[in-house]
Amino acid sequence: MNKIKTDFIKGIIIPIVIPVAEDEHVDEKLLRKHVDFVIEGGVDGILAFGSNGEFYAFDEEEMHAILDIIVSQVAGRIPVYMGIGAISTKKCMRLARYGVEHGCSGVSILQPMFLKPSDDELFSHFSEIASCVPDHPVLLYNNPGRTGYPLGQDLVGRLAHEIENIVGMKDSSGDMTQTEEFIRRNSDVGFKVLCGKDTLIYSGLCVGCVGAVCSTANFLPELVCSIYNLFEGGEYEESLKAQFVLNPIRLQMDKSSFPVATKDYCNLLGHCVGLPLKPSKCSTTQQLSGLKARLVEAGILK
């Protein structure tokens, strides 16, 4: 029997944005306030240092301090996951250990960017990280758009079947055939797949995803969570309607440089989170008008 507990891996998980002050250090007060806001909005988990958490811009000491604030403010209300996007295996292992030793329920590992490792190298990379946190669930994070290459079906299947605590993944490929195959080929070991595209929450649930990791839950948590909750309650038509309300708002974000639009939307709606970390800048005046227009069309902003 698998000793790794995975029943909590489900629902809407938020890659939480990190509010910062003008000096680009974390604004603890705003971060604590934002944690409460998304939990009250219904999210089922918080992913620290996902892509929208600007993990690439913080050093390890800063990440430790930020994670401690998040875990402290969550206070056990929902699971916290440690997002790991480092390139070297040894750094990933350090971050994974710190996460689980300081209150994280599991870790999520992005494939190394800049490099283009072989499947054998990737298998060793993921399995070594998983081995340093053997009693905690590990999720793969497939994001070919940001890393330049995908996690293949054979590699994921081998990791899912051979490494006991690699129990699921976030798939941000946007390719529903790939998502379906990750589910189909690994269903025999209870492998849990989370959709990584906010526009495909409903579609992912239809093919067996257990939930989704959604940046838009940073500013519209109730709407995003309603897609999942309505679907789980058998109200499929209403779930799809909620998805269609969300889609234009999410698609408008692609006209900004990544990942600034999430913070822009938060600030537009009064959930102050500061500026994106340099070299990123907030959206142009024209794009901010577009973001605001989508909120007005949806009846969210007057």
C-alpha positions as MATLAB code, in Angstrom:
seq = 'MNKIKTDFIKGIIIPIVIPVAEDEHVDEKLLRKHVDFVIEGGVDGILAFGSNGEFYAFDEEEMHAILDIIVSQVAGRIPVYMGIGAISTKKCMRLARYGVEHGCSGVSILQPMFLKPSDDELFSHFSEIASCVPDHPVLLYNNPGRTGYPLGQDLVGRLAHEIENIVGMKDSSGDMTQTEEFIRRNSDVGFKVLCGKDTLIYSGLCVGCVGAVCSTANFLPELVCSIYNLFEGGEYEESLKAQFVLNPIRLQMDKSSFPVATKDYCNLLGHCVGLPLKPSKCSTTQQLSGLKARLVEAGILK';
ca = [
       0.000    0.000    0.000;
       1.290    3.452   -0.965;
       2.293    5.275    2.204;
       2.194    8.691    0.536;
      -0.974   10.605    1.361;
      -2.399   12.274   -1.756;
      -6.100   12.806   -1.085;
      -5.540   16.529   -0.442;
      -4.127   17.077   -3.947;
      -7.195   18.443   -5.692;
      -9.247   21.534   -6.413;
      -7.972   24.988   -7.275;
      -4.376   25.628   -6.283;
      -3.049   29.156   -6.592;
       0.501   30.034   -7.715;
       0.478   32.944   -5.318;
       1.959   36.302   -6.303;
       4.503   37.796   -3.916;
       3.739   41.431   -3.010;
       6.878   43.544   -2.876;
       7.810   47.023   -1.719;
       9.652   49.586   -3.849;
      13.010   48.033   -2.911;
      11.748   44.674   -4.280;
      11.791   43.006   -0.872;
       8.704   41.109    0.197;
       5.965   43.229    1.754;
       5.028   40.937    4.633;
       1.848   42.781    5.554;
       0.492   42.652    2.003;
       1.521   39.010    1.570;
      -0.321   37.983    4.724;
      -3.354   39.948    3.570;
      -3.227   38.285    0.146;
      -2.995   34.813    1.675;
      -6.162   35.502    3.656;
      -7.915   36.924    0.591;
      -7.371   33.838   -1.563;
      -8.221   31.415    1.229;
     -11.450   33.299    1.930;
     -12.091   33.142   -1.817;
     -12.135   29.352   -1.627;
      -8.804   28.104   -2.990;
      -7.819   24.555   -2.045;
      -4.069   25.039   -1.897;
      -1.250   27.552   -2.273;
       1.784   26.989   -4.477;
       4.690   29.099   -3.276;
       7.133   30.110   -6.033;
       5.142   29.041   -9.034;
       5.748   30.958  -12.253;
       3.524   33.813  -11.100;
       5.401   33.804   -7.799;
       8.471   35.099   -9.684;
      10.643   32.320   -8.236;
      13.486   33.203  -10.607;
      13.936   36.642   -8.997;
      14.444   35.629   -5.356;
      17.570   34.159   -3.786;
      17.322   31.194   -1.427;
      17.408   33.280    1.743;
      14.534   35.411    0.455;
      12.597   32.298   -0.538;
      13.006   30.889    2.963;
      11.645   34.077    4.527;
       8.721   34.281    2.091;
       7.780   30.632    2.568;
       7.843   31.041    6.340;
       5.422   33.980    6.065;
       3.047   32.023    3.814;
       3.053   28.901    6.004;
       2.604   30.997    9.131;
      -0.348   32.903    7.692;
      -2.019   29.813    6.219;
      -1.802   28.222    9.682;
      -2.853   24.801    8.425;
      -6.083   25.946    6.780;
      -5.114   24.563    3.359;
      -2.051   22.742    1.974;
       1.023   24.708    0.911;
       3.243   23.369   -1.880;
       6.879   24.341   -2.434;
       7.470   25.301   -6.048;
      10.963   24.492   -7.313;
      12.256   25.986  -10.553;
      16.030   25.822  -10.100;
      18.283   24.317  -12.751;
      20.783   22.328  -10.685;
      19.692   19.160   -8.923;
      21.536   20.070   -5.717;
      19.759   23.432   -5.418;
      16.401   21.776   -6.068;
      17.146   19.293   -3.301;
      17.995   22.081   -0.854;
      14.737   23.878   -1.639;
      12.693   20.682   -1.384;
      14.151   19.856    2.020;
      13.570   23.364    3.306;
       9.980   23.309    2.089;
       8.936   20.085    3.780;
      10.894   20.890    6.947;
       9.045   24.210    7.226;
       5.455   23.164    6.732;
       4.873   22.334    3.080;
       2.616   19.375    2.335;
       4.383   18.620   -0.937;
       6.689   19.961   -3.623;
       6.252   20.794   -7.305;
       9.272   20.585   -9.630;
       9.598   22.386  -12.963;
      11.861   20.752  -15.527;
      15.195   22.618  -15.760;
      15.122   25.613  -18.071;
      17.957   26.769  -20.360;
      19.326   23.214  -20.511;
      17.759   20.517  -22.658;
      18.426   17.299  -20.693;
      17.933   13.787  -21.987;
      15.177   11.638  -20.512;
      17.820    9.694  -18.589;
      19.171   12.917  -17.085;
      15.657   14.119  -16.252;
      14.796   10.795  -14.617;
      17.851   11.083  -12.383;
      17.095   14.754  -11.642;
      13.509   14.176  -10.534;
      14.177   10.909   -8.715;
      17.074   12.377   -6.715;
      14.954   15.333   -5.612;
      12.088   13.002   -4.687;
      14.488   10.789   -2.701;
      15.455   13.666   -0.405;
      11.805   14.144    0.691;
      10.715   10.481    0.713;
       7.681   10.896    2.961;
       6.127   13.770    0.989;
       4.313   13.867   -2.352;
       6.195   15.248   -5.323;
       4.447   16.751   -8.339;
       6.094   17.190  -11.734;
       5.495   20.508  -13.474;
       5.393   20.252  -17.276;
       5.742   23.706  -18.820;
       7.230   23.377  -22.309;
       6.319   26.958  -23.217;
       8.710   28.331  -20.592;
      11.446   25.701  -20.615;
      11.593   25.014  -24.356;
      10.871   21.279  -24.196;
       8.155   18.976  -22.808;
       8.188   16.148  -20.313;
       7.471   13.136  -22.496;
       4.872   10.466  -21.849;
       7.429    7.686  -21.432;
       9.482    9.689  -18.935;
       6.445   10.661  -16.864;
       5.174    7.086  -16.958;
       8.495    5.754  -15.718;
       8.670    8.306  -12.889;
       5.050    7.659  -11.888;
       5.513    3.898  -11.779;
       9.026    3.638  -10.329;
       9.324    6.512   -7.837;
       6.828    6.026   -5.026;
       6.436    9.646   -3.977;
       6.166   11.121   -7.477;
       2.400   11.053   -7.366;
       1.166   13.607   -9.876;
       1.858   16.590  -12.075;
       0.759   19.978  -13.249;
       0.469   19.954  -17.038;
       0.758   23.401  -18.615;
       1.248   22.120  -22.141;
      -2.204   23.325  -23.183;
      -2.456   20.157  -25.284;
      -5.479   18.207  -24.094;
      -4.326   15.040  -25.846;
      -1.130   15.150  -23.804;
      -3.103   15.837  -20.620;
      -5.446   12.918  -21.332;
      -2.522   10.602  -21.980;
      -0.766   11.588  -18.744;
      -3.979   10.573  -16.977;
      -4.729    7.420  -19.006;
      -1.240    5.961  -18.962;
      -0.765    6.415  -15.211;
      -4.255    5.855  -13.811;
      -3.251    2.417  -12.544;
      -1.016    4.024   -9.892;
      -3.475    6.786   -8.961;
      -1.350    9.486  -10.603;
      -3.010   12.871  -10.098;
      -2.962   15.388  -12.943;
      -3.699   19.071  -12.430;
      -4.506   21.297  -15.397;
      -2.078   24.192  -15.750;
      -4.106   26.381  -18.120;
      -6.815   28.591  -16.612;
      -8.817   28.445  -19.862;
      -8.955   24.638  -19.692;
     -10.144   24.008  -16.124;
     -13.522   22.644  -17.262;
     -11.998   20.612  -20.102;
      -9.391   19.150  -17.775;
     -12.008   18.088  -15.256;
     -13.958   16.392  -18.048;
     -11.022   14.105  -18.875;
     -10.084   13.291  -15.289;
      -7.917   16.093  -13.913;
      -8.269   16.408  -10.138;
      -8.106   20.185  -10.269;
      -6.091   23.048  -11.686;
      -3.289   25.460  -10.815;
      -4.613   28.895  -11.732;
      -2.932   32.297  -11.706;
      -6.305   34.041  -12.096;
      -7.292   32.801   -8.638;
      -4.980   35.539   -7.347;
      -7.614   38.141   -8.210;
     -10.816   36.214   -8.983;
     -10.681   33.276   -6.546;
     -14.450   32.874   -6.186;
     -15.047   32.733   -9.948;
     -12.188   30.312  -10.560;
     -13.166   28.068   -7.661;
     -16.777   28.030   -8.847;
     -15.715   26.240  -12.045;
     -14.335   23.371   -9.985;
     -17.021   23.381   -7.299;
     -19.927   23.466   -9.756;
     -18.382   20.641  -11.772;
     -17.857   18.524   -8.671;
     -21.471   19.173   -7.716;
     -22.716   17.896  -11.079;
     -23.743   21.342  -12.317;
     -21.830   21.003  -15.559;
     -23.658   23.678  -17.557;
     -23.103   26.290  -14.845;
     -19.467   25.240  -14.516;
     -18.946   25.775  -18.234;
     -20.644   29.177  -18.041;
     -18.214   30.213  -15.318;
     -15.314   28.997  -17.469;
     -16.558   31.133  -20.344;
     -16.718   34.195  -18.077;
     -13.099   33.624  -17.079;
     -11.633   32.936  -20.512;
     -11.604   36.467  -22.025;
     -10.067   37.806  -18.812;
      -7.320   35.197  -18.898;
      -6.662   35.496  -22.626;
      -6.158   39.252  -22.330;
      -3.205   38.546  -20.033;
      -1.227   37.070  -22.927;
      -0.870   40.544  -24.473;
       1.341   41.597  -21.561;
       4.848   40.332  -20.939;
       4.855   37.256  -18.721;
       3.958   37.209  -15.820;
       3.097   40.826  -15.066;
      -0.628   40.774  -15.879;
      -1.498   38.786  -12.761;
      -0.161   41.562  -10.539;
      -1.777   44.170  -12.813;
      -5.186   42.546  -12.420;
      -4.719   42.306   -8.649;
      -3.876   45.989   -8.428;
      -6.747   46.996  -10.732;
      -9.165   45.226   -8.391;
      -7.713   46.848   -5.282;
      -5.694   43.888   -4.040;
      -2.401   45.743   -3.820;
       0.597   43.523   -4.534;
       3.170   46.017   -5.774;
       5.085   45.964   -9.037;
       6.565   42.991  -10.865;
      10.230   42.330  -10.212;
      12.731   43.764  -12.700;
      13.410   43.429  -15.525;
       9.641   43.040  -15.863;
       7.490   46.148  -15.779;
       3.740   46.528  -15.338;
       1.612   46.477  -18.478;
       1.491   49.448  -20.813;
      -1.318   51.974  -20.468;
      -2.988   50.480  -23.539;
      -2.791   46.957  -22.156;
      -4.019   48.060  -18.731;
      -7.053   49.503  -20.504;
      -7.586   46.121  -22.154;
      -7.337   44.292  -18.841;
      -9.818   46.695  -17.275;
     -12.180   46.350  -20.259;
     -12.388   42.567  -19.829;
     -13.321   43.033  -16.161;
     -15.994   45.571  -17.087;
     -17.438   43.282  -19.793;
     -17.672   40.478  -17.240;
     -19.510   42.733  -14.799;
     -16.702   42.450  -12.254;
     -15.606   46.085  -12.462;
     -17.714   49.153  -13.186;
];
